[in-house]
Amino acid sequence: MDIGEVYFYTSTIISWKRLFMTDNLKLIIIDCLKNLVERKLIIVYGFVIMPNHIHIIWELNSMNGKELPDTSFTKFTA
């Protein structure tokens, strides 16, 4: 992924397990996105949390230290 580009991002739960059935796990995803937005690392144009995967339309604005924001998102929410 490149800084300044808009991407359609999908992440799935291993073995398609339905982990996002409760609000507390969904809030982890939302809180991570909010944090990255507040730090001006990403712009989120839209997202949907499905029971076993997520879709995000986002733009990467800047690096998070030495890593891209999508890497930070994956590390925090894994």
mmCIF file of the N, C-alpha and C atoms, coordinates in Angstrom:
data_MODEL
# 
_entry.id   MODEL 
# 
loop_
_atom_site.group_PDB 
_atom_site.id 
_atom_site.type_symbol 
_atom_site.label_atom_id 
_atom_site.label_alt_id 
_atom_site.label_comp_id 
_atom_site.label_asym_id 
_atom_site.label_entity_id 
_atom_site.label_seq_id 
_atom_site.pdbx_PDB_ins_code 
_atom_site.Cartn_x 
_atom_site.Cartn_y 
_atom_site.Cartn_z 
_atom_site.occupancy 
_atom_site.B_iso_or_equiv 
_atom_site.pdbx_formal_charge 
_atom_site.auth_seq_id 
_atom_site.auth_comp_id 
_atom_site.auth_asym_id 
_atom_site.auth_atom_id 
_atom_site.pdbx_PDB_model_num 
ATOM 1   N N  . MET A 1 1  ? 0.838   -1.182  0.000  1.00 0.00 ? 1  MET A N  1 
ATOM 2   C CA . MET A 1 1  ? 0.000   0.000   0.000  1.00 0.00 ? 1  MET A CA 1 
ATOM 3   C C  . MET A 1 1  ? 0.883   1.246   0.000  1.00 0.00 ? 1  MET A C  1 
ATOM 4   N N  . ASP A 1 2  ? 0.375   2.294   -0.609 1.00 0.00 ? 2  ASP A N  1 
ATOM 5   C CA . ASP A 1 2  ? 1.127   3.536   -0.727 1.00 0.00 ? 2  ASP A CA 1 
ATOM 6   C C  . ASP A 1 2  ? 0.402   4.680   -0.022 1.00 0.00 ? 2  ASP A C  1 
ATOM 7   N N  . ILE A 1 3  ? 1.179   5.584   0.555  1.00 0.00 ? 3  ILE A N  1 
ATOM 8   C CA . ILE A 1 3  ? 0.645   6.781   1.196  1.00 0.00 ? 3  ILE A CA 1 
ATOM 9   C C  . ILE A 1 3  ? -0.054  7.642   0.145  1.00 0.00 ? 3  ILE A C  1 
ATOM 10  N N  . GLY A 1 4  ? -1.217  8.199   0.499  1.00 0.00 ? 4  GLY A N  1 
ATOM 11  C CA . GLY A 1 4  ? -1.953  9.076   -0.395 1.00 0.00 ? 4  GLY A CA 1 
ATOM 12  C C  . GLY A 1 4  ? -2.924  8.372   -1.322 1.00 0.00 ? 4  GLY A C  1 
ATOM 13  N N  . GLU A 1 5  ? -2.994  7.069   -1.259 1.00 0.00 ? 5  GLU A N  1 
ATOM 14  C CA . GLU A 1 5  ? -3.896  6.301   -2.115 1.00 0.00 ? 5  GLU A CA 1 
ATOM 15  C C  . GLU A 1 5  ? -5.106  5.828   -1.313 1.00 0.00 ? 5  GLU A C  1 
ATOM 16  N N  . VAL A 1 6  ? -6.235  5.646   -2.005 1.00 0.00 ? 6  VAL A N  1 
ATOM 17  C CA . VAL A 1 6  ? -7.452  5.120   -1.389 1.00 0.00 ? 6  VAL A CA 1 
ATOM 18  C C  . VAL A 1 6  ? -7.537  3.633   -1.704 1.00 0.00 ? 6  VAL A C  1 
ATOM 19  N N  . TYR A 1 7  ? -7.880  2.850   -0.687 1.00 0.00 ? 7  TYR A N  1 
ATOM 20  C CA . TYR A 1 7  ? -7.931  1.399   -0.830 1.00 0.00 ? 7  TYR A CA 1 
ATOM 21  C C  . TYR A 1 7  ? -9.232  0.828   -0.288 1.00 0.00 ? 7  TYR A C  1 
ATOM 22  N N  . PHE A 1 8  ? -9.671  -0.256  -0.913 1.00 0.00 ? 8  PHE A N  1 
ATOM 23  C CA . PHE A 1 8  ? -10.728 -1.099  -0.369 1.00 0.00 ? 8  PHE A CA 1 
ATOM 24  C C  . PHE A 1 8  ? -10.009 -2.245  0.325  1.00 0.00 ? 8  PHE A C  1 
ATOM 25  N N  . TYR A 1 9  ? -10.127 -2.306  1.642  1.00 0.00 ? 9  TYR A N  1 
ATOM 26  C CA . TYR A 1 9  ? -9.371  -3.241  2.476  1.00 0.00 ? 9  TYR A CA 1 
ATOM 27  C C  . TYR A 1 9  ? -10.336 -4.261  3.069  1.00 0.00 ? 9  TYR A C  1 
ATOM 28  N N  . THR A 1 10 ? -9.966  -5.524  3.023  1.00 0.00 ? 10 THR A N  1 
ATOM 29  C CA . THR A 1 10 ? -10.750 -6.592  3.635  1.00 0.00 ? 10 THR A CA 1 
ATOM 30  C C  . THR A 1 10 ? -9.844  -7.409  4.532  1.00 0.00 ? 10 THR A C  1 
ATOM 31  N N  . SER A 1 11 ? -10.351 -7.743  5.702  1.00 0.00 ? 11 SER A N  1 
ATOM 32  C CA . SER A 1 11 ? -9.625  -8.623  6.614  1.00 0.00 ? 11 SER A CA 1 
ATOM 33  C C  . SER A 1 11 ? -10.610 -9.663  7.132  1.00 0.00 ? 11 SER A C  1 
ATOM 34  N N  . THR A 1 12 ? -10.198 -10.920 7.092  1.00 0.00 ? 12 THR A N  1 
ATOM 35  C CA . THR A 1 12 ? -11.085 -12.001 7.523  1.00 0.00 ? 12 THR A CA 1 
ATOM 36  C C  . THR A 1 12 ? -10.529 -12.703 8.752  1.00 0.00 ? 12 THR A C  1 
ATOM 37  N N  . ILE A 1 13 ? -11.431 -13.282 9.510  1.00 0.00 ? 13 ILE A N  1 
ATOM 38  C CA . ILE A 1 13 ? -11.062 -14.085 10.666 1.00 0.00 ? 13 ILE A CA 1 
ATOM 39  C C  . ILE A 1 13 ? -10.641 -15.458 10.159 1.00 0.00 ? 13 ILE A C  1 
ATOM 40  N N  . ILE A 1 14 ? -9.565  -15.986 10.727 1.00 0.00 ? 14 ILE A N  1 
ATOM 41  C CA . ILE A 1 14 ? -9.073  -17.295 10.309 1.00 0.00 ? 14 ILE A CA 1 
ATOM 42  C C  . ILE A 1 14 ? -10.190 -18.336 10.424 1.00 0.00 ? 14 ILE A C  1 
ATOM 43  N N  . SER A 1 15 ? -10.284 -19.168 9.432  1.00 0.00 ? 15 SER A N  1 
ATOM 44  C CA . SER A 1 15 ? -11.316 -20.215 9.330  1.00 0.00 ? 15 SER A CA 1 
ATOM 45  C C  . SER A 1 15 ? -12.733 -19.633 9.300  1.00 0.00 ? 15 SER A C  1 
ATOM 46  N N  . TRP A 1 16 ? -12.835 -18.365 8.993  1.00 0.00 ? 16 TRP A N  1 
ATOM 47  C CA . TRP A 1 16 ? -14.127 -17.672 8.882  1.00 0.00 ? 16 TRP A CA 1 
ATOM 48  C C  . TRP A 1 16 ? -14.983 -17.811 10.141 1.00 0.00 ? 16 TRP A C  1 
ATOM 49  N N  . LYS A 1 17 ? -14.333 -17.863 11.297 1.00 0.00 ? 17 LYS A N  1 
ATOM 50  C CA . LYS A 1 17 ? -15.073 -17.934 12.563 1.00 0.00 ? 17 LYS A CA 1 
ATOM 51  C C  . LYS A 1 17 ? -15.841 -16.635 12.767 1.00 0.00 ? 17 LYS A C  1 
ATOM 52  N N  . ARG A 1 18 ? -17.003 -16.728 13.348 1.00 0.00 ? 18 ARG A N  1 
ATOM 53  C CA . ARG A 1 18 ? -17.906 -15.587 13.520 1.00 0.00 ? 18 ARG A CA 1 
ATOM 54  C C  . ARG A 1 18 ? -17.620 -14.885 14.849 1.00 0.00 ? 18 ARG A C  1 
ATOM 55  N N  . LEU A 1 19 ? -16.477 -14.197 14.921 1.00 0.00 ? 19 LEU A N  1 
ATOM 56  C CA . LEU A 1 19 ? -16.058 -13.555 16.164 1.00 0.00 ? 19 LEU A CA 1 
ATOM 57  C C  . LEU A 1 19 ? -16.719 -12.207 16.411 1.00 0.00 ? 19 LEU A C  1 
ATOM 58  N N  . PHE A 1 20 ? -17.179 -11.550 15.358 1.00 0.00 ? 20 PHE A N  1 
ATOM 59  C CA . PHE A 1 20 ? -17.737 -10.205 15.517 1.00 0.00 ? 20 PHE A CA 1 
ATOM 60  C C  . PHE A 1 20 ? -19.245 -10.229 15.762 1.00 0.00 ? 20 PHE A C  1 
ATOM 61  N N  . MET A 1 21 ? -19.692 -11.160 16.577 1.00 0.00 ? 21 MET A N  1 
ATOM 62  C CA . MET A 1 21 ? -21.113 -11.256 16.904 1.00 0.00 ? 21 MET A CA 1 
ATOM 63  C C  . MET A 1 21 ? -21.469 -10.380 18.107 1.00 0.00 ? 21 MET A C  1 
ATOM 64  N N  . THR A 1 22 ? -20.474 -10.025 18.918 1.00 0.00 ? 22 THR A N  1 
ATOM 65  C CA . THR A 1 22 ? -20.739 -9.208  20.104 1.00 0.00 ? 22 THR A CA 1 
ATOM 66  C C  . THR A 1 22 ? -20.155 -7.807  19.914 1.00 0.00 ? 22 THR A C  1 
ATOM 67  N N  . ASP A 1 23 ? -20.762 -6.844  20.566 1.00 0.00 ? 23 ASP A N  1 
ATOM 68  C CA . ASP A 1 23 ? -20.343 -5.453  20.403 1.00 0.00 ? 23 ASP A CA 1 
ATOM 69  C C  . ASP A 1 23 ? -18.949 -5.175  20.948 1.00 0.00 ? 23 ASP A C  1 
ATOM 70  N N  . ASN A 1 24 ? -18.530 -5.880  22.002 1.00 0.00 ? 24 ASN A N  1 
ATOM 71  C CA . ASN A 1 24 ? -17.219 -5.572  22.592 1.00 0.00 ? 24 ASN A CA 1 
ATOM 72  C C  . ASN A 1 24 ? -16.079 -5.831  21.611 1.00 0.00 ? 24 ASN A C  1 
ATOM 73  N N  . LEU A 1 25 ? -16.182 -6.841  20.777 1.00 0.00 ? 25 LEU A N  1 
ATOM 74  C CA . LEU A 1 25 ? -15.131 -7.092  19.787 1.00 0.00 ? 25 LEU A CA 1 
ATOM 75  C C  . LEU A 1 25 ? -15.218 -6.103  18.623 1.00 0.00 ? 25 LEU A C  1 
ATOM 76  N N  . LYS A 1 26 ? -16.423 -5.697  18.277 1.00 0.00 ? 26 LYS A N  1 
ATOM 77  C CA . LYS A 1 26 ? -16.586 -4.677  17.235 1.00 0.00 ? 26 LYS A CA 1 
ATOM 78  C C  . LYS A 1 26 ? -15.982 -3.348  17.685 1.00 0.00 ? 26 LYS A C  1 
ATOM 79  N N  . LEU A 1 27 ? -16.116 -3.047  18.974 1.00 0.00 ? 27 LEU A N  1 
ATOM 80  C CA . LEU A 1 27 ? -15.584 -1.789  19.500 1.00 0.00 ? 27 LEU A CA 1 
ATOM 81  C C  . LEU A 1 27 ? -14.062 -1.726  19.425 1.00 0.00 ? 27 LEU A C  1 
ATOM 82  N N  . ILE A 1 28 ? -13.396 -2.866  19.496 1.00 0.00 ? 28 ILE A N  1 
ATOM 83  C CA . ILE A 1 28 ? -11.935 -2.885  19.328 1.00 0.00 ? 28 ILE A CA 1 
ATOM 84  C C  . ILE A 1 28 ? -11.578 -2.372  17.937 1.00 0.00 ? 28 ILE A C  1 
ATOM 85  N N  . ILE A 1 29 ? -12.298 -2.837  16.930 1.00 0.00 ? 29 ILE A N  1 
ATOM 86  C CA . ILE A 1 29 ? -12.073 -2.393  15.548 1.00 0.00 ? 29 ILE A CA 1 
ATOM 87  C C  . ILE A 1 29 ? -12.345 -0.894  15.429 1.00 0.00 ? 29 ILE A C  1 
ATOM 88  N N  . ILE A 1 30 ? -13.485 -0.464  15.946 1.00 0.00 ? 30 ILE A N  1 
ATOM 89  C CA . ILE A 1 30 ? -13.872 0.943   15.851 1.00 0.00 ? 30 ILE A CA 1 
ATOM 90  C C  . ILE A 1 30 ? -12.884 1.836   16.595 1.00 0.00 ? 30 ILE A C  1 
ATOM 91  N N  . ASP A 1 31 ? -12.476 1.431   17.788 1.00 0.00 ? 31 ASP A N  1 
ATOM 92  C CA . ASP A 1 31 ? -11.515 2.228   18.564 1.00 0.00 ? 31 ASP A CA 1 
ATOM 93  C C  . ASP A 1 31 ? -10.175 2.354   17.853 1.00 0.00 ? 31 ASP A C  1 
ATOM 94  N N  . CYS A 1 32 ? -9.734  1.289   17.217 1.00 0.00 ? 32 CYS A N  1 
ATOM 95  C CA . CYS A 1 32 ? -8.468  1.336   16.486 1.00 0.00 ? 32 CYS A CA 1 
ATOM 96  C C  . CYS A 1 32 ? -8.579  2.292   15.295 1.00 0.00 ? 32 CYS A C  1 
ATOM 97  N N  . LEU A 1 33 ? -9.680  2.214   14.560 1.00 0.00 ? 33 LEU A N  1 
ATOM 98  C CA . LEU A 1 33 ? -9.879  3.135   13.439 1.00 0.00 ? 33 LEU A CA 1 
ATOM 99  C C  . LEU A 1 33 ? -9.925  4.581   13.926 1.00 0.00 ? 33 LEU A C  1 
ATOM 100 N N  . LYS A 1 34 ? -10.652 4.833   15.020 1.00 0.00 ? 34 LYS A N  1 
ATOM 101 C CA . LYS A 1 34 ? -10.725 6.189   15.584 1.00 0.00 ? 34 LYS A CA 1 
ATOM 102 C C  . LYS A 1 34 ? -9.340  6.705   15.948 1.00 0.00 ? 34 LYS A C  1 
ATOM 103 N N  . ASN A 1 35 ? -8.540  5.854   16.572 1.00 0.00 ? 35 ASN A N  1 
ATOM 104 C CA . ASN A 1 35 ? -7.194  6.250   16.976 1.00 0.00 ? 35 ASN A CA 1 
ATOM 105 C C  . ASN A 1 35 ? -6.350  6.644   15.770 1.00 0.00 ? 35 ASN A C  1 
ATOM 106 N N  . LEU A 1 36 ? -6.396  5.849   14.719 1.00 0.00 ? 36 LEU A N  1 
ATOM 107 C CA . LEU A 1 36 ? -5.613  6.147   13.520 1.00 0.00 ? 36 LEU A CA 1 
ATOM 108 C C  . LEU A 1 36 ? -6.106  7.427   12.841 1.00 0.00 ? 36 LEU A C  1 
ATOM 109 N N  . VAL A 1 37 ? -7.422  7.667   12.867 1.00 0.00 ? 37 VAL A N  1 
ATOM 110 C CA . VAL A 1 37 ? -7.985  8.895   12.293 1.00 0.00 ? 37 VAL A CA 1 
ATOM 111 C C  . VAL A 1 37 ? -7.567  10.107  13.122 1.00 0.00 ? 37 VAL A C  1 
ATOM 112 N N  . GLU A 1 38 ? -7.694  10.005  14.452 1.00 0.00 ? 38 GLU A N  1 
ATOM 113 C CA . GLU A 1 38 ? -7.329  11.123  15.330 1.00 0.00 ? 38 GLU A CA 1 
ATOM 114 C C  . GLU A 1 38 ? -5.858  11.493  15.196 1.00 0.00 ? 38 GLU A C  1 
ATOM 115 N N  . ARG A 1 39 ? -5.028  10.507  14.922 1.00 0.00 ? 39 ARG A N  1 
ATOM 116 C CA . ARG A 1 39 ? -3.598  10.755  14.739 1.00 0.00 ? 39 ARG A CA 1 
ATOM 117 C C  . ARG A 1 39 ? -3.270  11.156  13.302 1.00 0.00 ? 39 ARG A C  1 
ATOM 118 N N  . LYS A 1 40 ? -4.309  11.313  12.478 1.00 0.00 ? 40 LYS A N  1 
ATOM 119 C CA . LYS A 1 40 ? -4.202  11.755  11.085 1.00 0.00 ? 40 LYS A CA 1 
ATOM 120 C C  . LYS A 1 40 ? -3.354  10.815  10.221 1.00 0.00 ? 40 LYS A C  1 
ATOM 121 N N  . LEU A 1 41 ? -3.393  9.527   10.570 1.00 0.00 ? 41 LEU A N  1 
ATOM 122 C CA . LEU A 1 41 ? -2.670  8.534   9.781  1.00 0.00 ? 41 LEU A CA 1 
ATOM 123 C C  . LEU A 1 41 ? -3.525  7.990   8.646  1.00 0.00 ? 41 LEU A C  1 
ATOM 124 N N  . ILE A 1 42 ? -4.858  8.041   8.822  1.00 0.00 ? 42 ILE A N  1 
ATOM 125 C CA . ILE A 1 42 ? -5.776  7.551   7.795  1.00 0.00 ? 42 ILE A CA 1 
ATOM 126 C C  . ILE A 1 42 ? -6.996  8.458   7.714  1.00 0.00 ? 42 ILE A C  1 
ATOM 127 N N  . ILE A 1 43 ? -7.690  8.361   6.580  1.00 0.00 ? 43 ILE A N  1 
ATOM 128 C CA . ILE A 1 43 ? -9.034  8.902   6.421  1.00 0.00 ? 43 ILE A CA 1 
ATOM 129 C C  . ILE A 1 43 ? -9.919  7.699   6.128  1.00 0.00 ? 43 ILE A C  1 
ATOM 130 N N  . VAL A 1 44 ? -10.996 7.540   6.879  1.00 0.00 ? 44 VAL A N  1 
ATOM 131 C CA . VAL A 1 44 ? -11.927 6.434   6.649  1.00 0.00 ? 44 VAL A CA 1 
ATOM 132 C C  . VAL A 1 44 ? -13.136 6.984   5.901  1.00 0.00 ? 44 VAL A C  1 
ATOM 133 N N  . TYR A 1 45 ? -13.402 6.418   4.731  1.00 0.00 ? 45 TYR A N  1 
ATOM 134 C CA . TYR A 1 45 ? -14.550 6.828   3.931  1.00 0.00 ? 45 TYR A CA 1 
ATOM 135 C C  . TYR A 1 45 ? -15.765 5.958   4.213  1.00 0.00 ? 45 TYR A C  1 
ATOM 136 N N  . GLY A 1 46 ? -15.535 4.772   4.728  1.00 0.00 ? 46 GLY A N  1 
ATOM 137 C CA . GLY A 1 46 ? -16.626 3.873   5.083  1.00 0.00 ? 46 GLY A CA 1 
ATOM 138 C C  . GLY A 1 46 ? -16.071 2.548   5.559  1.00 0.00 ? 46 GLY A C  1 
ATOM 139 N N  . PHE A 1 47 ? -16.860 1.868   6.375  1.00 0.00 ? 47 PHE A N  1 
ATOM 140 C CA . PHE A 1 47 ? -16.464 0.533   6.815  1.00 0.00 ? 47 PHE A CA 1 
ATOM 141 C C  . PHE A 1 47 ? -17.706 -0.253  7.199  1.00 0.00 ? 47 PHE A C  1 
ATOM 142 N N  . VAL A 1 48 ? -17.578 -1.559  7.169  1.00 0.00 ? 48 VAL A N  1 
ATOM 143 C CA . VAL A 1 48 ? -18.640 -2.449  7.618  1.00 0.00 ? 48 VAL A CA 1 
ATOM 144 C C  . VAL A 1 48 ? -17.981 -3.607  8.361  1.00 0.00 ? 48 VAL A C  1 
ATOM 145 N N  . ILE A 1 49 ? -18.570 -3.958  9.492  1.00 0.00 ? 49 ILE A N  1 
ATOM 146 C CA . ILE A 1 49 ? -18.078 -5.090  10.277 1.00 0.00 ? 49 ILE A CA 1 
ATOM 147 C C  . ILE A 1 49 ? -19.095 -6.213  10.130 1.00 0.00 ? 49 ILE A C  1 
ATOM 148 N N  . MET A 1 50 ? -18.688 -7.275  9.481  1.00 0.00 ? 50 MET A N  1 
ATOM 149 C CA . MET A 1 50 ? -19.524 -8.455  9.289  1.00 0.00 ? 50 MET A CA 1 
ATOM 150 C C  . MET A 1 50 ? -19.179 -9.463  10.393 1.00 0.00 ? 50 MET A C  1 
ATOM 151 N N  . PRO A 1 51 ? -19.964 -10.524 10.553 1.00 0.00 ? 51 PRO A N  1 
ATOM 152 C CA . PRO A 1 51 ? -19.686 -11.479 11.637 1.00 0.00 ? 51 PRO A CA 1 
ATOM 153 C C  . PRO A 1 51 ? -18.296 -12.114 11.586 1.00 0.00 ? 51 PRO A C  1 
ATOM 154 N N  . ASN A 1 52 ? -17.718 -12.259 10.390 1.00 0.00 ? 52 ASN A N  1 
ATOM 155 C CA . ASN A 1 52 ? -16.426 -12.946 10.289 1.00 0.00 ? 52 ASN A CA 1 
ATOM 156 C C  . ASN A 1 52 ? -15.389 -12.207 9.443  1.00 0.00 ? 52 ASN A C  1 
ATOM 157 N N  . HIS A 1 53 ? -15.675 -10.968 9.083  1.00 0.00 ? 53 HIS A N  1 
ATOM 158 C CA . HIS A 1 53 ? -14.703 -10.176 8.327  1.00 0.00 ? 53 HIS A CA 1 
ATOM 159 C C  . HIS A 1 53 ? -15.092 -8.699  8.370  1.00 0.00 ? 53 HIS A C  1 
ATOM 160 N N  . ILE A 1 54 ? -14.166 -7.859  7.928  1.00 0.00 ? 54 ILE A N  1 
ATOM 161 C CA . ILE A 1 54 ? -14.433 -6.420  7.863  1.00 0.00 ? 54 ILE A CA 1 
ATOM 162 C C  . ILE A 1 54 ? -14.028 -5.891  6.497  1.00 0.00 ? 54 ILE A C  1 
ATOM 163 N N  . HIS A 1 55 ? -14.694 -4.830  6.089  1.00 0.00 ? 55 HIS A N  1 
ATOM 164 C CA . HIS A 1 55 ? -14.335 -4.092  4.880  1.00 0.00 ? 55 HIS A CA 1 
ATOM 165 C C  . HIS A 1 55 ? -14.129 -2.638  5.288  1.00 0.00 ? 55 HIS A C  1 
ATOM 166 N N  . ILE A 1 56 ? -13.088 -2.018  4.758  1.00 0.00 ? 56 ILE A N  1 
ATOM 167 C CA . ILE A 1 56 ? -12.824 -0.608  5.025  1.00 0.00 ? 56 ILE A CA 1 
ATOM 168 C C  . ILE A 1 56 ? -12.437 0.072   3.714  1.00 0.00 ? 56 ILE A C  1 
ATOM 169 N N  . ILE A 1 57 ? -12.993 1.236   3.472  1.00 0.00 ? 57 ILE A N  1 
ATOM 170 C CA . ILE A 1 57 ? -12.512 2.097   2.390  1.00 0.00 ? 57 ILE A CA 1 
ATOM 171 C C  . ILE A 1 57 ? -11.783 3.230   3.089  1.00 0.00 ? 57 ILE A C  1 
ATOM 172 N N  . TRP A 1 58 ? -10.465 3.288   2.859  1.00 0.00 ? 58 TRP A N  1 
ATOM 173 C CA . TRP A 1 58 ? -9.653  4.266   3.582  1.00 0.00 ? 58 TRP A CA 1 
ATOM 174 C C  . TRP A 1 58 ? -8.518  4.790   2.729  1.00 0.00 ? 58 TRP A C  1 
ATOM 175 N N  . GLU A 1 59 ? -8.012  5.919   3.166  1.00 0.00 ? 59 GLU A N  1 
ATOM 176 C CA . GLU A 1 59 ? -6.842  6.528   2.537  1.00 0.00 ? 59 GLU A CA 1 
ATOM 177 C C  . GLU A 1 59 ? -5.735  6.584   3.582  1.00 0.00 ? 59 GLU A C  1 
ATOM 178 N N  . LEU A 1 60 ? -4.556  6.136   3.195  1.00 0.00 ? 60 LEU A N  1 
ATOM 179 C CA . LEU A 1 60 ? -3.411  6.165   4.098  1.00 0.00 ? 60 LEU A CA 1 
ATOM 180 C C  . LEU A 1 60 ? -2.723  7.517   3.959  1.00 0.00 ? 60 LEU A C  1 
ATOM 181 N N  . ASN A 1 61 ? -2.617  8.257   5.071  1.00 0.00 ? 61 ASN A N  1 
ATOM 182 C CA . ASN A 1 61 ? -2.069  9.617   5.030  1.00 0.00 ? 61 ASN A CA 1 
ATOM 183 C C  . ASN A 1 61 ? -0.590  9.700   5.337  1.00 0.00 ? 61 ASN A C  1 
ATOM 184 N N  . SER A 1 62 ? -0.126  8.941   6.316  1.00 0.00 ? 62 SER A N  1 
ATOM 185 C CA . SER A 1 62 ? 1.287   9.015   6.693  1.00 0.00 ? 62 SER A CA 1 
ATOM 186 C C  . SER A 1 62 ? 1.691   7.747   7.428  1.00 0.00 ? 62 SER A C  1 
ATOM 187 N N  . MET A 1 63 ? 2.983   7.580   7.542  1.00 0.00 ? 63 MET A N  1 
ATOM 188 C CA . MET A 1 63 ? 3.533   6.410   8.219  1.00 0.00 ? 63 MET A CA 1 
ATOM 189 C C  . MET A 1 63 ? 3.274   6.502   9.719  1.00 0.00 ? 63 MET A C  1 
ATOM 190 N N  . ASN A 1 64 ? 3.191   5.352   10.359 1.00 0.00 ? 64 ASN A N  1 
ATOM 191 C CA . ASN A 1 64 ? 3.112   5.263   11.816 1.00 0.00 ? 64 ASN A CA 1 
ATOM 192 C C  . ASN A 1 64 ? 4.486   4.797   12.283 1.00 0.00 ? 64 ASN A C  1 
ATOM 193 N N  . GLY A 1 65 ? 5.375   5.747   12.481 1.00 0.00 ? 65 GLY A N  1 
ATOM 194 C CA . GLY A 1 65 ? 6.764   5.383   12.754 1.00 0.00 ? 65 GLY A CA 1 
ATOM 195 C C  . GLY A 1 65 ? 7.373   4.818   11.492 1.00 0.00 ? 65 GLY A C  1 
ATOM 196 N N  . LYS A 1 66 ? 7.782   3.551   11.551 1.00 0.00 ? 66 LYS A N  1 
ATOM 197 C CA . LYS A 1 66 ? 8.397   2.908   10.385 1.00 0.00 ? 66 LYS A CA 1 
ATOM 198 C C  . LYS A 1 66 ? 7.429   2.007   9.627  1.00 0.00 ? 66 LYS A C  1 
ATOM 199 N N  . GLU A 1 67 ? 6.160   1.954   10.062 1.00 0.00 ? 67 GLU A N  1 
ATOM 200 C CA . GLU A 1 67 ? 5.219   1.059   9.396  1.00 0.00 ? 67 GLU A CA 1 
ATOM 201 C C  . GLU A 1 67 ? 4.013   1.819   8.852  1.00 0.00 ? 67 GLU A C  1 
ATOM 202 N N  . LEU A 1 68 ? 3.387   1.226   7.859  1.00 0.00 ? 68 LEU A N  1 
ATOM 203 C CA . LEU A 1 68 ? 2.176   1.798   7.289  1.00 0.00 ? 68 LEU A CA 1 
ATOM 204 C C  . LEU A 1 68 ? 1.013   1.632   8.264  1.00 0.00 ? 68 LEU A C  1 
ATOM 205 N N  . PRO A 1 69 ? 0.023   2.509   8.202  1.00 0.00 ? 69 PRO A N  1 
ATOM 206 C CA . PRO A 1 69 ? -1.109  2.418   9.125  1.00 0.00 ? 69 PRO A CA 1 
ATOM 207 C C  . PRO A 1 69 ? -1.873  1.101   9.044  1.00 0.00 ? 69 PRO A C  1 
ATOM 208 N N  . ASP A 1 70 ? -1.962  0.491   7.863  1.00 0.00 ? 70 ASP A N  1 
ATOM 209 C CA . ASP A 1 70 ? -2.677  -0.781  7.766  1.00 0.00 ? 70 ASP A CA 1 
ATOM 210 C C  . ASP A 1 70 ? -1.967  -1.870  8.565  1.00 0.00 ? 70 ASP A C  1 
ATOM 211 N N  . THR A 1 71 ? -0.643  -1.815  8.627  1.00 0.00 ? 71 THR A N  1 
ATOM 212 C CA . THR A 1 71 ? 0.120   -2.767  9.439  1.00 0.00 ? 71 THR A CA 1 
ATOM 213 C C  . THR A 1 71 ? -0.165  -2.537  10.916 1.00 0.00 ? 71 THR A C  1 
ATOM 214 N N  . SER A 1 72 ? -0.211  -1.288  11.335 1.00 0.00 ? 72 SER A N  1 
ATOM 215 C CA . SER A 1 72 ? -0.539  -0.958  12.723 1.00 0.00 ? 72 SER A CA 1 
ATOM 216 C C  . SER A 1 72 ? -1.943  -1.452  13.072 1.00 0.00 ? 72 SER A C  1 
ATOM 217 N N  . PHE A 1 73 ? -2.887  -1.243  12.168 1.00 0.00 ? 73 PHE A N  1 
ATOM 218 C CA . PHE A 1 73 ? -4.261  -1.692  12.383 1.00 0.00 ? 73 PHE A CA 1 
ATOM 219 C C  . PHE A 1 73 ? -4.312  -3.205  12.568 1.00 0.00 ? 73 PHE A C  1 
ATOM 220 N N  . THR A 1 74 ? -3.634  -3.926  11.697 1.00 0.00 ? 74 THR A N  1 
ATOM 221 C CA . THR A 1 74 ? -3.635  -5.384  11.772 1.00 0.00 ? 74 THR A CA 1 
ATOM 222 C C  . THR A 1 74 ? -2.980  -5.874  13.058 1.00 0.00 ? 74 THR A C  1 
ATOM 223 N N  . LYS A 1 75 ? -1.885  -5.267  13.449 1.00 0.00 ? 75 LYS A N  1 
ATOM 224 C CA . LYS A 1 75 ? -1.207  -5.669  14.691 1.00 0.00 ? 75 LYS A CA 1 
ATOM 225 C C  . LYS A 1 75 ? -2.093  -5.461  15.911 1.00 0.00 ? 75 LYS A C  1 
ATOM 226 N N  . PHE A 1 76 ? -2.764  -4.310  15.972 1.00 0.00 ? 76 PHE A N  1 
ATOM 227 C CA . PHE A 1 76 ? -3.570  -3.980  17.142 1.00 0.00 ? 76 PHE A CA 1 
ATOM 228 C C  . PHE A 1 76 ? -4.823  -4.843  17.233 1.00 0.00 ? 76 PHE A C  1 
ATOM 229 N N  . THR A 1 77 ? -5.415  -5.175  16.096 1.00 0.00 ? 77 THR A N  1 
ATOM 230 C CA . THR A 1 77 ? -6.693  -5.886  16.106 1.00 0.00 ? 77 THR A CA 1 
ATOM 231 C C  . THR A 1 77 ? -6.561  -7.392  15.961 1.00 0.00 ? 77 THR A C  1 
ATOM 232 N N  . ALA A 1 78 ? -5.361  -7.888  15.746 1.00 0.00 ? 78 ALA A N  1 
ATOM 233 C CA . ALA A 1 78 ? -5.179  -9.340  15.546 1.00 0.00 ? 78 ALA A CA 1 
ATOM 234 C C  . ALA A 1 78 ? -5.473  -10.132 16.801 1.00 0.00 ? 78 ALA A C  1 
# 
